[in-house]
Amino acid sequence: MDVNPVFTQPAPVPSPAEEPGPVVAFRNVSLAFAGPPVLQDVSFSVAPGETRILLGPAGVGKSVLLKLTNGLLRPDQGCIRLFGEEISHMPEQKLFALRLRTGMVFQEGALFDSLTVRDNVAYQLIQEQVADEEIDSRVREALHFVGLDETFRFFPSSLSGGMRRRVAIARALIRQPEFLLYDSPTGGLDPVTSTTIIELIVKQRDVYHSPSLLVTHRLQDAFTMCTHHFDAATGGMVPLPKGQTDPNTTFLMLSEGRLIFDGSLHELVHSQIPFVREFLQ
């Protein structure tokens, strides 16, 4: 896939004197619904330019944590800061402005079946009454980025599962967000299609340099992201030299609502934590 010039501007690198704080930071966050706690005393952060991969089996609170990140849920205890602002008790109107700076790829894509691909990708721009000509241009750029130029006027029902996920990524990128959230972007897809989606996420990481938080239970996806990079010359994902990993891609792991691991791929594969070792096997 070609790199579209509109999407290739690297993020400015701040000088040490103006090093920004975390994009998001959780401090001692807990949340329960009707039963036992879903999350318990969770603390972590995502730095500018960093990709965090949140691992764990189904039902441990990964998607709940993602919804807390942009204020779709509120914690019972603890503090969550997004772009430096405390959002745990922030009014919905103020939260909306912060969410506009965040792109979200929902589990299963969450496209509107009654809307064309063009209108799905442009949904937020349409709500903001952006001119049709500008919408068409930006949607075509986003679809080109994910390799789906020809789907502009299609409806989601005519697309494969993998293509729908790619449309969802285009929708998340349409506003060139400062922070991206991915909720199990390859869930339910076959291995070949999953690799295509991961290649797009790696492309986004290495072209945009924007921070992201990705939820998955698929170790293969996580390891691929950490050991590959996007090569602009070939327009595809290629392995890093043997023994090297992407220094800005790191791992988190949840078990029974608690964060039990936070570290690099090397630290993950050499961890002596019993649950981590069992999960890796």
Disulfide bonds with the S-S distance in Angstrom:
none
